[in-house]
Amino acid sequence: MPPANRNKGAGQPNDRPRWQTIRPAQAHTEPLCPGQGLTGMWRIANRWLLALVAAAPAAAWAASSSVTFVNPEKFTDIARYGDQQEALRTRTEIEHFIQQLAARKLPADQALQIDVLDVNRAGMIEPWRLRPYDVRVMRAVTWPSMKLRYRLMQGEQVLASGEESISDMSYLDGPNAYPTDDPLRYEKRMLAEWFQNRLVDRRPALR
């Protein structure tokens, strides 16, 4: 006796036998018009080429960059009370941020080398406050600053180079695109503005 018809509409997913295999719907394809597109082996080769391009890492199309921290144990203020784990996290975050700027803003045939000579983070720890270890207080007089040595190359040509102390004395004013819970949001804004001015637009440093 044939099984009774069941309603296959929405709301009854359990009516399907557990052993039944669900096959995905076939992709819709359209035949190529005569004289248009690629056919045969050329069409297969074109698909492989597109797949390889899509799979290529983004770094292959970005400028190369390296960041070195010179004598970081002597930095003015990179972590609370010399906390080495926080200092390492801060250095890693700064390094990745500079590399991201280079990848986004510089042509692939350029190479950037930056030596970080000093870091003085925004704000300061005020030990007389309750739980001072967890609080970095931001005041108008505690702006972020860094000392950098940089060289931007294109082949054998030096496009920009120098040693410079950068700071953002108005770090509490104006818009800041970085999240409020980012502990380096002020340093990142300062670095991004300097990177754009000095390495992308190549404006000379103010004397």
Buried (B, 14 or more C-beta within 10 A) or exposed (E): EEEEEEEEEEEEEEEEEEEEEEEEEEEEEEEEEEEEEEEEEEEEEEEEEEEEEEEEEEEEEBBBBEBEBEEBEEBEBBBBEEEEEBBBBBBEBBBEBBBBBBBEBBEEEBBBBBBBBBBBBBBBBEEEEEEBEEBBEEEEEBBBBBBBBBBBBBEEEEBBEEEEEBBBEEBBEEEBEBEEEEBBBBBBBBBBEBBEBBBBEEEEEEE
